[in-house]
Amino acid sequence: MSSSLKSMHLYLLEFASAYHRLLGKKVLFPQGFHCTGMPIKACADKLNRELSVFGNPPVFPEEEVLVEGAEQAPAPVAEVKADPTKFSGKKSKAVAKKGQGAYQYNILLKSDIPAEEIADFRSTSHWLDYFPPLAMRDMKAMGCGVDWRRSFITTDSNPYYDSFVQWQFNTLKKLGKVVKDKRFAVYSPLDGQPCADHDRATGEGVGPQEYTLIKMEAIVLKGKLSELEGHGKVFLMAATLRPETMYGQTNCWVLPEGKYGAYKGLNDEIYVLTERAALNLSFQEKTPVRAQPECLLELTGQDLIGVPVRSPNSIHERVYVLPLLTILTNKGTGVVTSVPSDSPDDYIALQDLKKKPKLREKFNVLDEWVMPFEVIPIIDIPEYGSMAAAKACEDLKIQSQNDTTKLAEAKAAVYLKGFNDGVIIVGPHAGRKVSEVKPIIKGELVAAGQAIIYSEPEKPVMSRSGDECVVALTDQWYLVYGEDEWRTLTQKCLEKLEVYSEEARSSFVAALGWLQQWACSRSFGLGTRLPWDPQFLIESLSDSTIYMAYYTVAHILQGGDIYGKQSGPLKAEDLTMEVWDYVFLEGPVPNTLIPLDVLERMRREFQYWYPFDLRTSGKDLIQNHLSFTLYNHTAIFAEKFWPRSFRCNGHLLLDGEKMSKSVGNFKTLSAAVQEYSADCMRWSLADSGDSMDDANFETATANAAILRLTKELAWIEEVLAPGTGKIEEVLVPGTGKIEEVLVPGTGLREGEKYTLQDRILLNEINIAIRRTRHAFDHMMFREALKAAAYDLGNARDVYRFATAGAEGMHRGVLLRFIQVQAQLLTPITPHTSEHIWSNLLGKQGFVVTSGWPVAGEPDFVMQRAAQYIEDLIPTLRRLIQKAETPAKKKGNQIQGPAPKVVHGDIFVAERFIGWQEKALLSLQQSYDTSTKSFKSEAQSIVLDAVKDDEAVNSLNDKQQKQLVMPFAKFKMEEVAKAGPQVLDVRLPFDERQLILDNLPYLQRSLKLDSLKVSLVTDTEAVKAAAHVVDVSNAYPGNPVVSFKVESS
């Protein structure tokens, strides 16, 4: 809670809660404010430094360039996942955060904080006082149905929530779920503590990547290295993810122009590696002084070329340091050991040096350093053999080190296949699978002092304080996620959890599969202190995993004060472990000053509302926060209180781009409400997308919603305004209920007699009720908006035009439409719906509690018939346009006056006959309703089925296919669009009668003087047609037409 709310927050939860409230359920939608963690403290400290250095108001140097947006240059080689044992989470487009940002003062200024108030934000408490009330204001303006009595802030500033979190962690520790140990963690040197996801400006989700550093001892200290004589053994520290391949080493690689250093290690050893790697190593207890790597000698890669080294497990007594131009000095140590048998990069680079004398000459490489060293087979891999790198390069026709994309492809294939299926063929572990011996060989190298374990961030990570993070070995408190018994219980919870998509479920399954111990403590920031070790704070992803339980009693404890400063009926210090156990764990009555009736009320509230039915959050939190929530619930609560559903979404884009203040593509919730109104902003949010991909808030949609809702209200007022203003009892169509409504204006039909168009719209209303409910039930809000607003609105527009003749619209039908649409759209546009319900329709009570509208049984045959008419109109228009196109002479001169179609004869077929009927029956038998697909041989089955037909058997094979296949393919494509009912030999409605019933509508739409419809079997009507027509081309749903044309 370190800024105003963006319009991306909470809309899924708001729509869902409003929908269930409309259904008549008791709905609790609380809202808390999470202030724990680094952001507020880091921002306050940053502002304090700026004002101390640049004054208040500050005068910043003009030459300062924003760190934000500065991105690392692309690597010269294609990136590939090198460690097959490492899980990589999928990121959304919008989750890749930028750098540390501009000056904090300017950020606050751009956030509409008055300049004279900015200095107050040097205090962290001011942030807590300032932003939560603004968030409450903005959410109220949006129309969110929040129970504000239960709102609270986190951190120890709120003594009640602080007590709750301490109870949570005391409980976890008592259960053995929290332990203390030294572990590698992404770490901010500036903050002096682990940098968790919420503490990062860039690199969310990035963890430590473990390497094995192979100690390649320099046998001769030649050239510049001679300055190190007498200072200790010198080792080139080659970082590898594949220690099991060291049997195949032929050389060592460095980047010729790369910057290296000789750093003081432990036991008087000297390590040659990059400065960045040395810094990481110094935080891992591998240097004499923590966090202070001591450089004894600065070097370049060229200084190291030609140095002979002795490498562990190599069959050679010595190998040489050689140049490699594709080394990345921002990964690993800048020193790479070469195994050309199983590394395509090493193989091609070694071949280049062997084949290109000029390349060797350029870097002063002697032949004896390269030419004697051949590829050493060490691993046998199915499909690749024992020379996998050579085989992969040959298969992909890789010619040189410049084929970076192909090399990345080869590397990915060989590494993964080698790990999963490869078998070691050398050394003491020969005959065993690579996946089995990899950790064993690594352990042997480390135990022998020939290698050390080293970690660094998988990718660059910037803390919110502005420094680049390292990986440090830290003494921390950990939650033992991944422990077998706990994981099994949590997987059981996941099996019962509704997550609304298979993509989300797969992500949860993967997260529970790899998630391990999680550092839950830190030394810097805001939060609750560990009750048994108060030097540490509980980090922000760990103090917010069961806060939903706190919502159930927050109003009793805090009395509506979000800060917990004004005591309710009990004091925070009275909330002992035994009290919390009684409330949440059905523990015994505690010995406490708290009245028993208050305790009983708290327990009742918890047991009434728990388990929570829905938690919505970003998909990027599946891998941590949401999985933590499952773990914590299974550890602390009985199974009956486990979560019921999670709905995960992507981030919200603004007009297709990530929200960013620096480029002006940014909108707060407050600004969106002011610009578009609450309902139109909500409309655009609902329309922004339903999947786990990043949703897209389009300003064009919000602006269109303003126009649409304005016109809709004007239409409703126009329909109702001319009335008497009296309340009358009216039979509501489709429900059989009598309701009191305002009397609408004149010009509308009344009574219980309904035309076909009346029945069509009433049917569309019933269908909309069903489809909107189905969409809301599955949290598909775009689909709900489509069904309730767009589809139903289009049906009403068709009705208005279809009844624009003498018959006119029906009063009761329109009232039914207005009332139902207002109810269906209530979760999305509550203010507009309430205005329609109360002010325009004159209903009693509120629309939000009116209940879901009652729907009659939908008639999908009628809907299909109605759609037939709507599809027929544009088809006939195209044919009329073609008929009215004037004939042309040579030279494109128009000949004669323009023709005008005045009459049409429509001929319809009652059923498919002959070979077409047989083809359809065959397709019906070839269609699988469970898979919604046809058999692969469906078309050949159709051909066999029609061959005995008189119209087909006289044709040769080619002619048969030309006749039958276009029809069969067309019907198969129709099935994919409209379902298997299109394979029926008859339409489910009377096509001729339907057109007859709609003749006035069709004539008006087509601007014809007259229109006639007949069956193709009516020979007299065919003969009487204005023009000769081939009725054999007619089939159900596809009539043929003849037009009478006159000169205009």
Secondary structure, 3 states (H helix, E strand, C coil): CCCCCECCCCHHHHHHHHHHHHCCCCCCCCCCECCCECHHHHHHHHHHHHHHHHCCCCCCCCCCCCCCCCCCCCCCCCCCCCCCCCCCCCCCHHHCCCCCCCCHHHHHHHCCCCHHHHHHHHCHHHHHHHHHHHHHHHHHHHCCCCCHHHCCECCCCCHHHHHHHHHHHHHHHHCCCEEEEEEEEEEECCCCEECCHHHEEECCCCCEEEEEEEEEEECCCCHHHHHHCCCCCEEEEEEECCHHHHHHCCEEEECCCCEEEEEECCCCCEEEECHHHHHHHHCCCCCCCCCCCCEEEEEEHHHHCCCEEECCCCCCCCEEEEECCCCCCCCCCCEEEECCCCCHHHHHHHHHHHHCHHHHHHCCCCHHHCCCCCCCCCEEECCCECCHHHHHHHHCCCCCCCCHHHHHHHHHHHHHHHHHHCEECCCCCCCCEHHHHHHHHHHHHHHCCCEEEEEEECCCCEECCCCECEEEEEEEEEECCCCHHHHHHHHHHHHHCECCCHHHHHHHHHHHHHCCCEECEECCCECCECCCCCCCEECCCCCCCCHHHHHHHHHHHHCCCCCCCCCCCCCHHHCCHHHHHHHHHCCCCCCCCCCHHHHHHHHHHHHHHCCCCCEEEEHHHHHHHHHHHHHHHHHHCCHHHCCCEEEEECCEEECCECCEHHHCECCEHHHHHHHHCHHHHHHHHHCCCCCCCCEEECHHHHHHHHHHHHHHHHHHHHHHCCCCCCEEEEEECCCCEEEEEECCCCCCECCCCCCHHHHHHHHHHHHHHHHHHHHHHCCCHHHHHHHHHHHHHHHHHHHHHHCCCCCCCEHHHHHHHHHHHHHHCCCCCHHHHHHHHHHHCCCCCCHHHCCCCCCCCCCHHHHHHHHHHHHHHHHHHHHHHHHCCCCECHHHCECCCCEEEEEEEEEECCECCHHHHHHHHHHHHHEECCCCEECCCHHHHHHHHHCCCHHHHCCCHHHHHHHHHHHHHHHHHHHHHHCHHHHCCECCCCHHHHHHHCHHHHHHHHCCCEEEEEECCCHHHHHHCCCCCCHHHCECCECEEEEEEEEC
